[in-house]
Amino acid sequence: MKKTLFAGLLLATLGTANISAKTQSIQEPETAQCYRQVCTVITVKEGNCNVTYKVTTTYFLCFVVCEKRTEIKRDCSGGGNGNFTK
């Protein structure tokens, strides 16, 4: 008796359920990406020199995975001695 009532209740529930499968359009595809690279350019004073770096930051699920610095330009025209470390 319990099995019959359960089966009837299950069929009645499934018969009245409204299942909708709508596709969602994404307005900004950037926000849907879980892997993203962002490039910025910064200038840092090191000793007597102004050094310009290109910084590439890699994100995965909004967390920083790695950061890579590449030197673009070094300006030591302010009378620096030319000694620097990387």
MARBA-494224 format. One record per residue: residue in one letter; chain; y negated, x, z of N, C-alpha, C, O, CB in turn. Coordinates in Angstrom, 3 decimals. Each point is the difference from the previous one (the first is absolute). Glycine has a CB too. Example, Ala and Ser with C-alpha at 12.3 -4.5 7.8 and 13.67 -1.06 7.14 Angstrom:
REM MARBA-494224
+----+----+----------+----------+----------+----------+----------+----------+----------+----------+----------+----------+----------+----------+----------+----------+----------+
| aa | ch |      nyy |      nxx |      nzz |     cayy |     caxx |     cazz |      cyy |      cxx |      czz |      oyy |      oxx |      ozz |     cbyy |     cbxx |     cbzz |
+----+----+----------+----------+----------+----------+----------+----------+----------+----------+----------+----------+----------+----------+----------+----------+----------+
|  A |  A |    5.690 |   13.190 |    7.800 |   -1.190 |   -0.890 |    0.000 |   -1.200 |    0.900 |    0.000 |    0.019 |    1.036 |    0.665 |    1.154 |   -2.928 |    0.581 |
|  S |  A |   -2.223 |    1.542 |   -1.966 |   -1.190 |    0.820 |    0.060 |   -1.090 |   -0.770 |    0.730 |   -1.108 |    0.509 |    0.169 |    1.736 |    0.675 |   -2.314 |
+----+----+----------+----------+----------+----------+----------+----------+----------+----------+----------+----------+----------+----------+----------+----------+----------+
END
This chain:
REM MARBA-494224
+----+----+----------+----------+----------+----------+----------+----------+----------+----------+----------+----------+----------+----------+----------+----------+----------+
| aa | ch |      nyy |      nxx |      nzz |     cayy |     caxx |     cazz |      cyy |      cxx |      czz |      oyy |      oxx |      ozz |     cbyy |     cbxx |     cbzz |
+----+----+----------+----------+----------+----------+----------+----------+----------+----------+----------+----------+----------+----------+----------+----------+----------+
|  M |  A |    1.194 |    0.830 |    0.000 |   -1.194 |   -0.830 |    0.000 |   -1.256 |    0.873 |    0.000 |   -0.958 |   -0.278 |   -0.722 |    2.215 |   -1.538 |    1.937 |
|  K |  A |   -1.243 |    2.876 |   -0.396 |   -1.172 |    0.863 |    0.063 |   -0.223 |    0.714 |   -1.320 |   -1.142 |    0.197 |   -0.418 |    1.512 |    0.103 |    2.863 |
|  K |  A |    0.733 |    0.096 |   -3.117 |   -0.124 |    0.694 |   -1.288 |   -0.596 |   -0.926 |   -1.053 |   -0.796 |    0.444 |   -0.829 |    2.766 |    1.005 |    1.411 |
|  T |  A |   -1.609 |   -2.693 |   -0.565 |   -0.519 |   -0.967 |   -0.964 |   -1.491 |   -0.230 |    0.220 |   -0.780 |   -0.042 |   -0.952 |    3.035 |   -1.057 |    0.836 |
|  L |  A |   -2.643 |    0.951 |    1.385 |   -1.424 |   -0.191 |    0.297 |   -0.817 |    1.234 |   -0.386 |   -1.100 |   -0.121 |   -0.540 |    1.720 |   -1.427 |    2.418 |
|  F |  A |   -0.082 |    2.723 |   -1.600 |   -0.699 |    1.244 |   -0.355 |   -0.147 |    0.124 |   -1.513 |   -1.069 |    0.365 |   -0.487 |    1.970 |    0.735 |    2.561 |
|  A |  A |    0.155 |   -1.397 |   -2.818 |   -0.053 |    0.077 |   -1.460 |   -1.006 |   -1.009 |   -0.556 |   -0.747 |    0.318 |   -0.926 |    3.149 |    0.441 |    0.877 |
|  G |  A |   -2.425 |   -1.961 |    0.601 |   -0.948 |   -1.016 |   -0.460 |   -1.440 |    0.401 |    0.298 |   -0.891 |   -0.170 |   -0.833 |    2.640 |   -1.575 |    1.186 |
|  L |  A |   -1.962 |    2.279 |    0.845 |   -1.340 |    0.460 |    0.372 |   -0.451 |    1.153 |   -0.889 |   -1.161 |    0.061 |   -0.404 |    1.582 |   -0.785 |    2.764 |
|  L |  A |    0.501 |    1.639 |   -2.663 |   -0.311 |    1.129 |   -0.861 |   -0.347 |   -0.451 |   -1.409 |   -0.972 |    0.486 |   -0.579 |    2.483 |    0.931 |    1.951 |
|  L |  A |   -0.746 |   -2.325 |   -1.927 |   -0.281 |   -0.524 |   -1.341 |   -1.320 |   -0.766 |   -0.040 |   -0.752 |    0.107 |   -0.969 |    3.213 |   -0.250 |    0.546 |
|  A |  A |   -2.738 |   -0.618 |    1.458 |   -1.252 |   -0.753 |    0.048 |   -1.203 |    0.939 |    0.089 |   -1.045 |   -0.259 |   -0.597 |    2.253 |   -1.648 |    1.700 |
|  T |  A |   -1.054 |    2.987 |   -0.361 |   -1.092 |    0.965 |    0.135 |   -0.242 |    0.733 |   -1.308 |   -1.146 |    0.178 |   -0.413 |    1.692 |    0.092 |    2.836 |
|  L |  A |    0.520 |    0.152 |   -3.071 |   -0.146 |    0.704 |   -1.268 |   -0.516 |   -0.911 |   -1.101 |   -0.709 |    0.456 |   -0.897 |    2.546 |    1.060 |    1.584 |
|  G |  A |   -1.499 |   -2.770 |   -0.633 |   -0.457 |   -0.946 |   -1.012 |   -1.488 |   -0.276 |    0.094 |   -0.633 |   -0.281 |   -1.018 |    2.881 |   -0.735 |    1.045 |
|  T |  A |   -2.824 |    1.088 |    1.164 |   -1.417 |   -0.302 |    0.161 |   -0.876 |    1.251 |    0.004 |   -1.226 |   -0.105 |    0.044 |    1.888 |   -1.915 |    1.228 |
|  A |  A |   -0.047 |    3.202 |   -1.317 |   -0.793 |    1.234 |    0.020 |   -0.673 |    0.196 |   -1.349 |    0.614 |   -0.179 |   -1.052 |    0.946 |    1.211 |    2.748 |
|  N |  A |   -2.811 |   -0.668 |   -1.646 |   -0.758 |    0.259 |   -1.218 |   -0.153 |    1.509 |   -0.147 |   -0.733 |    0.634 |    0.759 |   -0.511 |   -2.856 |   -0.580 |
|  I |  A |    1.925 |    2.779 |   -1.138 |   -0.045 |    1.442 |   -0.219 |   -0.937 |    0.278 |   -1.163 |    0.163 |   -0.548 |   -1.090 |    2.196 |    0.850 |    1.976 |
|  S |  A |   -3.330 |    0.546 |   -0.645 |   -0.991 |    0.326 |   -1.017 |    0.040 |    1.498 |   -0.271 |   -0.056 |    0.809 |    0.926 |   -1.403 |   -2.752 |   -0.214 |
|  A |  A |    1.553 |    2.301 |   -1.969 |    0.020 |    1.414 |   -0.377 |   -1.204 |    0.273 |   -0.891 |    0.098 |   -0.043 |   -1.226 |    2.442 |    0.152 |    1.389 |
|  K |  A |   -3.659 |    0.167 |    0.456 |   -1.216 |    0.300 |   -0.749 |   -0.164 |    1.514 |   -0.077 |    0.263 |    0.715 |    0.968 |   -1.349 |   -2.896 |   -0.231 |
|  T |  A |    0.659 |    2.649 |   -1.870 |   -0.314 |    1.421 |   -0.119 |   -1.446 |    0.203 |    0.398 |   -0.866 |   -0.805 |   -0.344 |    2.573 |    1.126 |   -1.497 |
|  Q |  A |   -1.966 |    0.752 |    2.563 |   -1.346 |    0.282 |    0.448 |   -0.598 |    1.083 |   -0.873 |    0.643 |    1.010 |   -0.286 |   -0.059 |   -1.678 |    2.638 |
|  S |  A |   -1.807 |    0.452 |   -2.769 |   -0.678 |    1.024 |   -0.778 |   -0.810 |    0.869 |    0.950 |   -0.635 |   -0.498 |    0.929 |    0.536 |   -1.003 |   -2.975 |
|  I |  A |    0.130 |    2.773 |    1.807 |   -0.705 |    0.949 |    0.845 |   -1.345 |    0.303 |   -0.653 |   -0.057 |    0.441 |   -1.148 |    2.238 |    0.561 |    2.016 |
|  Q |  A |   -3.243 |   -1.237 |   -0.140 |   -1.335 |    0.217 |   -0.541 |   -0.323 |    1.483 |   -0.104 |   -0.524 |    0.448 |   -1.021 |   -0.191 |   -2.631 |    1.987 |
|  E |  A |    1.018 |    2.948 |    0.074 |   -0.286 |    1.429 |    0.015 |    1.312 |    0.756 |    0.109 |    0.601 |    0.039 |    1.074 |   -2.868 |   -0.422 |   -0.014 |
|  P |  A |    2.724 |    0.989 |   -2.157 |    1.285 |    0.691 |    0.056 |   -0.001 |    1.211 |    0.925 |    1.067 |    0.429 |    0.439 |   -0.667 |   -1.210 |   -2.739 |
|  E |  A |   -1.581 |    1.352 |    2.611 |   -0.063 |    1.161 |    0.890 |    0.510 |   -0.332 |    1.398 |    0.676 |    0.814 |    0.630 |   -2.616 |    0.041 |   -1.946 |
|  T |  A |    1.619 |   -2.041 |    1.792 |    0.378 |   -0.350 |    1.360 |    1.493 |   -0.249 |    0.126 |    0.547 |    0.064 |    1.101 |   -2.803 |   -1.035 |   -0.772 |
|  A |  A |    2.924 |    0.688 |   -1.442 |    1.431 |   -0.264 |    0.051 |    0.822 |    1.281 |   -0.073 |    1.201 |   -0.026 |    0.268 |   -1.627 |   -2.182 |   -1.322 |
|  Q |  A |   -0.190 |    3.314 |    0.701 |    0.739 |    1.250 |   -0.109 |    0.264 |    0.565 |    1.389 |   -0.854 |   -0.046 |    0.885 |   -0.182 |    0.500 |   -3.137 |
|  C |  A |    2.235 |    0.078 |    2.419 |    0.305 |    0.609 |    1.284 |   -0.141 |    1.510 |   -0.065 |    0.004 |    0.655 |    1.042 |    1.539 |   -2.542 |   -0.529 |
|  Y |  A |   -1.667 |    2.459 |   -1.702 |   -0.167 |    1.437 |   -0.175 |   -1.296 |    0.216 |   -0.769 |   -0.165 |   -0.535 |   -1.097 |    2.689 |    0.962 |    1.117 |
|  R |  A |   -3.446 |    0.351 |    0.543 |   -1.299 |    0.152 |   -0.650 |   -0.569 |    1.367 |    0.307 |    0.203 |    0.537 |    1.089 |   -0.609 |   -3.004 |   -0.946 |
|  Q |  A |   -0.316 |    3.036 |   -1.116 |   -0.690 |    1.273 |    0.193 |   -1.495 |   -0.222 |   -0.138 |   -0.458 |   -0.696 |   -0.907 |    2.447 |    1.985 |    0.030 |
|  V |  A |   -2.749 |   -0.681 |    1.798 |   -1.451 |   -0.106 |   -0.009 |   -0.571 |    1.410 |   -0.073 |    0.379 |    0.875 |    0.778 |   -0.336 |   -3.048 |    0.555 |
|  C |  A |   -0.962 |    2.384 |   -2.280 |   -0.624 |    1.322 |   -0.164 |   -1.457 |   -0.082 |    0.432 |   -0.721 |   -0.916 |   -0.396 |    2.287 |    1.497 |   -1.515 |
|  T |  A |   -2.000 |    0.382 |    2.727 |   -1.388 |    0.103 |    0.416 |   -0.447 |    1.443 |   -0.148 |    0.824 |    0.914 |   -0.030 |   -0.564 |   -2.852 |    1.635 |
|  V |  A |   -1.561 |    2.140 |   -1.695 |   -0.578 |    1.344 |   -0.105 |   -0.881 |    0.211 |    1.224 |   -0.873 |   -0.816 |    0.293 |    0.929 |    0.787 |   -2.857 |
|  I |  A |    0.180 |    1.143 |    3.286 |   -0.786 |    0.310 |    1.188 |   -0.553 |    1.411 |   -0.120 |    0.580 |    0.845 |   -0.682 |    0.823 |   -2.404 |    2.088 |
|  T |  A |   -2.523 |    1.810 |   -0.743 |   -0.597 |    1.330 |    0.053 |   -0.056 |    0.443 |    1.457 |   -0.502 |   -0.717 |    0.865 |   -0.867 |    0.285 |   -2.969 |
|  V |  A |    1.901 |    1.642 |    2.361 |    0.097 |    0.523 |    1.355 |   -0.682 |    1.358 |    0.032 |    0.131 |    0.787 |   -0.937 |    2.039 |   -2.041 |    1.372 |
|  K |  A |   -2.905 |    1.533 |    0.651 |   -0.631 |    1.304 |    0.168 |    0.963 |    0.905 |    0.750 |    0.368 |   -0.284 |    1.139 |   -2.690 |   -0.739 |   -1.136 |
|  E |  A |    2.730 |    2.115 |   -0.645 |    0.903 |    0.974 |    0.592 |   -0.728 |    1.345 |    0.036 |   -0.179 |    0.648 |   -1.031 |    2.257 |   -1.897 |    0.191 |
|  G |  A |   -2.484 |    1.647 |    2.011 |   -0.769 |    1.244 |    0.117 |   -1.350 |   -0.165 |   -0.669 |   -0.778 |   -0.884 |    0.359 |    2.894 |    2.237 |   -0.314 |
|  N |  A |   -2.394 |   -0.489 |   -1.029 |   -1.252 |   -0.095 |   -0.755 |    0.188 |   -0.695 |   -1.340 |   -0.922 |   -0.011 |   -0.815 |    0.153 |    2.087 |    1.932 |
|  C |  A |    1.922 |   -2.646 |   -1.363 |    0.313 |   -0.619 |   -1.288 |    0.134 |   -1.519 |    0.131 |    0.393 |   -0.521 |    1.044 |    0.766 |    2.633 |   -1.749 |
|  N |  A |   -1.492 |   -2.794 |   -0.368 |    0.265 |   -1.429 |   -0.120 |    1.195 |   -0.160 |   -0.931 |   -0.047 |    0.412 |   -1.159 |   -2.408 |   -1.038 |    1.554 |
|  V |  A |    3.528 |    0.024 |    0.118 |    1.233 |   -0.148 |   -0.757 |    0.220 |   -1.477 |   -0.296 |   -0.074 |   -0.840 |    0.896 |    1.060 |    2.916 |    0.172 |
|  T |  A |   -0.713 |   -2.385 |   -2.336 |    0.265 |   -1.371 |   -0.425 |    1.497 |   -0.155 |   -0.224 |    0.608 |    0.777 |   -0.737 |   -2.903 |   -0.981 |   -0.332 |
|  Y |  A |    2.890 |   -0.804 |    1.709 |    1.426 |   -0.269 |   -0.096 |    0.239 |   -1.368 |   -0.620 |   -0.782 |   -0.931 |    0.192 |    1.204 |    2.384 |    1.808 |
|  K |  A |    0.673 |   -1.559 |   -2.745 |    0.512 |   -1.296 |   -0.437 |    1.168 |   -0.316 |    0.939 |    0.970 |    0.755 |    0.066 |   -1.689 |   -0.428 |   -2.549 |
|  V |  A |    0.620 |   -1.438 |    3.204 |    1.026 |   -0.383 |    0.977 |    0.764 |   -1.192 |   -0.559 |   -0.579 |   -1.054 |   -0.265 |   -0.818 |    1.904 |    2.223 |
|  T |  A |    2.714 |   -0.671 |   -2.136 |    0.867 |   -1.073 |   -0.476 |    0.846 |   -0.476 |    1.165 |    0.818 |    0.748 |    0.534 |   -0.768 |    0.199 |   -2.887 |
|  T |  A |   -0.253 |   -2.201 |    2.744 |    0.728 |   -0.591 |    1.119 |    1.003 |   -1.002 |   -0.548 |   -0.361 |   -0.870 |   -0.793 |   -1.613 |    1.191 |    2.351 |
|  T |  A |    3.231 |   -0.207 |   -1.141 |    1.053 |   -0.899 |   -0.441 |    0.350 |   -0.950 |    1.135 |    0.272 |    0.424 |    1.123 |    0.625 |    1.316 |   -2.721 |
|  Y |  A |   -0.908 |   -3.040 |    1.285 |    0.311 |   -1.048 |    0.965 |    1.302 |   -0.689 |   -0.371 |    0.283 |   -0.210 |   -1.180 |   -2.727 |   -0.122 |    1.631 |
|  F |  A |    3.232 |   -0.019 |    0.549 |    1.178 |   -0.836 |   -0.185 |   -0.027 |   -1.061 |    1.083 |    0.071 |    0.318 |    1.187 |    1.282 |    1.582 |   -2.218 |
|  L |  A |   -1.455 |   -3.157 |    0.630 |   -0.102 |   -1.134 |    0.925 |   -1.143 |    0.183 |    1.001 |    0.177 |   -0.216 |    1.198 |    2.287 |   -0.155 |   -1.448 |
|  C |  A |   -3.615 |    0.763 |   -0.240 |   -1.233 |    0.176 |    0.775 |    0.053 |    1.159 |    0.992 |   -0.874 |    0.099 |    0.862 |    0.513 |   -2.522 |   -1.111 |
|  F |  A |    1.339 |    3.285 |    0.157 |    0.084 |    1.176 |    0.852 |   -0.161 |    1.248 |   -0.864 |    0.508 |    0.056 |   -1.120 |    1.000 |   -1.272 |    2.765 |
|  V |  A |   -2.218 |    2.213 |   -1.121 |   -0.201 |    1.246 |   -0.731 |    1.306 |    0.787 |   -0.007 |    0.558 |    0.309 |    1.053 |   -3.016 |   -0.257 |   -0.417 |
|  V |  A |    2.937 |    0.267 |   -1.836 |    1.237 |    0.763 |   -0.141 |   -0.318 |    1.478 |   -0.111 |    0.601 |    0.820 |    0.695 |    0.519 |   -2.770 |   -1.811 |
|  C |  A |   -2.061 |    2.299 |    0.247 |   -0.400 |    1.403 |   -0.113 |   -1.441 |    0.080 |   -0.513 |   -0.546 |   -0.952 |   -0.557 |    2.953 |    1.651 |    0.125 |
|  E |  A |   -2.988 |    0.472 |    0.644 |   -1.369 |    0.253 |   -0.438 |   -0.035 |    1.395 |   -0.600 |    0.443 |    0.963 |    0.626 |   -1.434 |   -2.498 |    1.158 |
|  K |  A |    0.463 |    1.645 |   -3.001 |   -0.025 |    1.280 |   -0.709 |   -1.455 |    0.349 |   -0.312 |   -0.741 |   -0.814 |   -0.552 |    3.059 |    0.407 |   -0.450 |
|  R |  A |   -2.716 |    1.629 |    1.363 |   -1.354 |    0.488 |   -0.268 |    0.048 |    1.040 |   -1.109 |    0.786 |    0.946 |    0.052 |   -1.477 |   -1.389 |    2.338 |
|  T |  A |   -0.160 |    0.256 |   -3.390 |   -0.105 |    0.949 |   -1.092 |   -1.450 |    0.452 |   -0.095 |   -0.909 |   -0.825 |   -0.094 |    2.847 |   -0.249 |   -1.154 |
|  E |  A |   -2.153 |    2.384 |    1.272 |   -1.366 |    0.530 |   -0.074 |   -0.511 |   -0.130 |   -1.423 |    0.657 |    0.413 |   -0.955 |   -0.202 |    1.200 |    2.842 |
|  I |  A |   -1.647 |   -2.200 |   -2.012 |   -0.612 |   -0.177 |   -1.310 |   -1.055 |    1.072 |   -0.242 |   -0.014 |    0.637 |   -1.053 |    0.449 |   -3.109 |    1.173 |
|  K |  A |   -1.326 |    2.671 |    0.864 |   -1.122 |    0.911 |   -0.195 |   -0.352 |    0.672 |    1.316 |    0.068 |   -0.615 |    1.064 |   -0.939 |   -0.804 |   -2.950 |
|  R |  A |    0.496 |    2.684 |    1.799 |   -0.448 |    0.754 |    1.168 |   -1.372 |    0.595 |   -0.351 |   -0.125 |    0.779 |   -0.944 |    2.543 |   -0.241 |    1.700 |
|  D |  A |   -3.432 |   -0.914 |    0.011 |   -1.368 |    0.476 |   -0.244 |   -0.426 |    0.878 |    1.173 |   -0.282 |   -0.494 |    1.092 |   -0.289 |   -1.584 |   -2.456 |
|  C |  A |    0.530 |    3.383 |    1.122 |   -0.408 |    0.953 |    1.032 |   -1.337 |    0.645 |   -0.372 |   -0.232 |    1.169 |    0.309 |    2.654 |   -0.730 |    0.262 |
|  S |  A |   -3.286 |   -1.185 |   -1.225 |   -1.274 |    0.556 |   -0.444 |   -0.981 |    0.200 |    1.148 |   -1.078 |    0.561 |   -0.199 |    1.442 |   -1.660 |   -1.992 |
|  G |  A |   -0.003 |    0.647 |    3.389 |   -0.875 |    0.146 |    1.155 |    0.094 |    1.376 |    0.641 |   -0.418 |    0.161 |    1.147 |    0.648 |   -2.587 |   -0.770 |
|  G |  A |    0.296 |    3.410 |   -1.065 |    0.083 |    1.351 |    0.543 |    1.235 |    0.229 |    0.833 |   -0.006 |    0.838 |    0.901 |   -2.431 |   -0.774 |   -0.915 |
|  G |  A |    3.508 |   -0.803 |   -0.275 |    1.243 |    0.172 |    0.747 |    0.663 |    1.322 |   -0.341 |   -0.282 |    0.584 |   -1.046 |    0.575 |   -3.060 |    1.105 |
|  N |  A |    0.590 |    2.957 |    0.817 |    0.647 |    1.276 |   -0.213 |    1.223 |   -0.110 |   -0.921 |    0.577 |    1.024 |   -0.366 |   -1.396 |   -0.326 |    2.615 |
|  G |  A |    1.218 |   -1.895 |   -2.625 |    1.113 |   -0.172 |   -0.925 |    1.353 |   -0.023 |    0.664 |    0.997 |   -0.256 |   -0.674 |   -2.371 |    1.355 |   -0.995 |
|  N |  A |    1.458 |   -0.843 |    2.967 |    1.277 |   -0.058 |    0.696 |    0.278 |   -1.451 |    0.396 |   -0.822 |   -0.651 |    0.645 |    0.543 |    3.034 |    0.211 |
|  F |  A |    1.439 |   -2.870 |   -1.253 |    0.370 |   -1.368 |    0.353 |    1.507 |   -0.073 |    0.119 |    0.731 |    0.853 |   -0.504 |   -2.763 |   -1.802 |   -0.666 |
|  T |  A |    2.470 |   -0.085 |    1.844 |    1.443 |   -0.254 |    0.135 |    0.300 |   -1.364 |   -0.556 |   -0.824 |   -0.911 |    0.078 |    0.992 |    2.378 |    1.958 |
|  K |  A |    0.993 |   -1.607 |   -2.587 |    0.435 |   -1.305 |   -0.535 |    1.010 |   -0.596 |    0.918 |    0.499 |   -1.095 |   -0.258 |   -0.924 |    1.818 |   -2.077 |
+----+----+----------+----------+----------+----------+----------+----------+----------+----------+----------+----------+----------+----------+----------+----------+----------+
END
